[in-house]
Amino acid sequence: MQNEYTVRINRVIDYIDTHLGEELQLADLARVASFSPYHFHRLFRGFTGEPLYRFIQRLRLEKAATHLVEKPWATVTEVALDCGFSSSSSFARAFKEHFGRSATEYRSAVSGGKRKAGEIKSKTGKTESKERQDAVLSGGYAESINLVMKGRNKMLDQKSYTVEVKTVEGMNVAYVRHTGPYKGDENLFADLFNRLCAWAGPRDLLADPDLKMLAVYHDNPDVTEEKNLRVSVCMTVPESTEVSGEVGNMTIPGGKYAIGHFEIDADRYEEAWNALYGGWLPSSGYQPDDRPPFELYRNDPKDYPEGHKHPEGKHIVDIYLPVKPL
């Protein structure tokens, strides 16, 4: 099954490589890969180690760097437009940020032999590897892609978590929703849950022994701008529960989910998501379905009653990823 993911992602990479001069839309690339747009970006990042648009930008810049050397008759603007940049100004900014010098300076230095390949530096100021330099300067985009494919996002070791696939029933939940940045913001999530619990307490909803606390992610953070990201912190409630004010209600759809069981520190949630998408999923025989993923919290590492608190203060969380057969 890993091979099927490899085939699909490579198909997209091949498509990107041959259409760099054109406008590349997420929906079109997801269609090439036969994945849903919602999940495709995260899958691409988990597989290649780069966000989709950063990957496209890098290939365009590397192609432009090659053209600057191999096509001395072309103006910088012509090179920029030929490589898919909308304007010379946007190209100039991106090129200087990536290579640490302007396109004109790069062309002069490389073409004139004023600098050795080993001295080419990236935007970080660090000397690039000889492999990457050769890929950039020779036009060897395949080599450049292969270098990236060897990398992966930082993710948890597969021995540190387990995954099961099961069919679950839909859940009726009450929620408080936040729109805006949320990554790594423990105080934000604590505030959202406190507001939800303050509403639920007087209604005796917290006494339910089957109560579940969740967070539903409505947008892909690799695609949606931070200011537009939506997350709903939720608690299961009876269907007859009346809500008002900032508290809403919705149904989390049932169906087949891959459930990753994790015990993690507060700053390792992203690594857990990367492990599920980039580590487990490609060899699972499943692909993401078009339902929102969510986290189900098994404990509160700070103030859960004695006997439920993790001895190391870790977060016990299940990540639910909706799936269907590949």
Secondary structure, DSSP 8 states (H G I E B T S, - for coil): -HHHHHHHHHHHHHHHHH-TTS---HHHHHHHHTS-HHHHHHHHHHHHSS-HHHHHHHHHHHHHHHHHHH-TTS-HHHHHHHTT-S-HHHHHHHHHHHHSS-HHHHHHHHHTT-S-GGG-B-TTS-B--HHHHHHHHHT-HHHHHHHHHT-------GGG-EEEEEEE--EEEEEEEEES--TT-HHHHHHHHHHHHHHHGGGT-TT-TT--EEEEE-S-TTTS-GGG-EEEEEEE--TT----TTEEEEEE--EEEEEEEEEE-GGGHHHHHHIIIIIIGGGTTEEE-SS--EEEE---TTT--TTTS-TT--EEEEEEEEEEE-
